Structure formats: structure tokens, C-alpha cells
Amino acid sequence: MKFKDQFRTGWRNLSRQKLRTSLTIFAIVIGAVSVTVMLSLVTSAKGFLMSSFEKTGEDRRVIVTPVTGLSYGEAR
């Protein structure tokens, strides 16, 4: 079977099942758009947080707390 025949068979099957083909294309588009939106939201949130930390100096702060003296067995 040649490529031309395979393409013709595939195109015929797609045109017969219009609803299934449309729903599949719609699902692929929704998935691609949602991945793109999530990546852009995460990137912009990371940039916003890093810039706000740099403005306040929180990115260089180290907090040291005293040891409570509890061992693992006493904390249960």
C-alpha cells in the first residue's frame, strides 16, 4: 500500500466520523492551550515573587531558631 493510498483511507475515515474527529481536535487544542497558560502563569508568578523578594531583601535573610531540646522519643 502506497502512502497516497494510506492518506486517502485515513482522510475517508476522518470524514466519515465527523463528530469524533471534531471532539478529538477540540481536546488536543484544549490540552495545548491549558499547558501554555499554566506555563505562562508559573513563569510570571516566579518572576513576580523573585522581584518582590529582591526589593525587600528577603532573598538573603537567614532565620536561626533555638533548639528546643526535644529528642525524637520525647516528641512522640
C-alpha positions as CSV (number, residue, x, y, z in Angstrom):
1,M,0.0,0.0,0.0
2,K,1.4,3.3,-1.0
3,F,1.5,6.5,1.1
4,K,-1.1,8.1,-1.2
5,D,-3.5,5.1,-0.6
6,Q,-3.0,5.3,3.1
7,F,-3.6,9.0,3.2
8,R,-6.8,8.6,1.1
9,T,-8.0,5.9,3.5
10,G,-7.3,8.0,6.5
11,W,-9.0,11.0,5.1
12,R,-12.0,9.0,4.2
13,N,-12.3,7.6,7.8
14,L,-11.9,11.1,9.2
15,S,-14.6,12.5,7.0
16,R,-17.0,9.6,8.0
17,Q,-16.6,10.2,11.7
18,K,-17.0,14.0,11.8
19,L,-18.1,14.2,15.5
20,R,-15.4,12.0,16.8
21,T,-12.8,13.9,14.7
22,S,-14.0,17.2,15.9
23,L,-14.0,16.2,19.5
24,T,-10.5,14.8,19.3
25,I,-9.2,18.0,17.7
26,F,-11.0,20.1,20.3
27,A,-9.5,18.0,23.1
28,I,-6.0,18.4,21.6
29,V,-6.4,22.2,21.3
30,I,-7.8,22.5,24.9
31,G,-4.8,20.5,26.2
32,A,-2.2,22.6,24.3
33,V,-3.8,25.8,25.4
34,S,-4.0,24.7,29.1
35,V,-0.4,23.7,29.2
36,T,0.6,27.0,27.6
37,V,-1.5,29.0,30.1
38,M,-0.1,27.1,33.1
39,L,3.5,27.6,32.0
40,S,3.0,31.3,31.5
41,L,1.2,31.7,34.9
42,V,4.0,29.8,36.7
43,T,6.7,31.9,34.9
44,S,5.1,35.2,35.7
45,A,4.4,34.2,39.3
46,K,8.0,33.2,39.7
47,G,9.2,36.5,38.3
48,F,6.8,38.5,40.5
49,L,7.9,36.7,43.6
50,M,11.6,36.9,42.9
51,S,11.3,40.7,42.1
52,S,9.4,41.3,45.4
53,F,11.9,39.3,47.4
54,E,14.8,41.2,45.8
55,K,13.1,44.6,46.7
56,T,12.6,43.7,50.3
57,G,15.8,41.8,50.8
58,E,14.0,38.6,51.8
59,D,16.1,36.6,49.4
60,R,19.2,37.0,51.6
61,R,17.7,36.6,55.0
62,V,18.6,33.6,57.2
63,I,16.4,32.8,60.2
64,V,18.0,30.8,63.0
65,T,15.8,29.4,65.8
66,P,16.9,27.9,69.1
67,V,17.0,24.2,69.6
68,T,14.0,23.0,71.7
69,G,15.9,20.2,73.3
70,L,13.4,17.5,72.4
71,S,14.7,14.3,71.1
72,Y,12.7,12.0,68.7
73,G,11.5,9.8,71.5
74,E,10.3,12.7,73.7
75,A,8.4,14.4,70.9
76,R,6.0,11.4,70.4
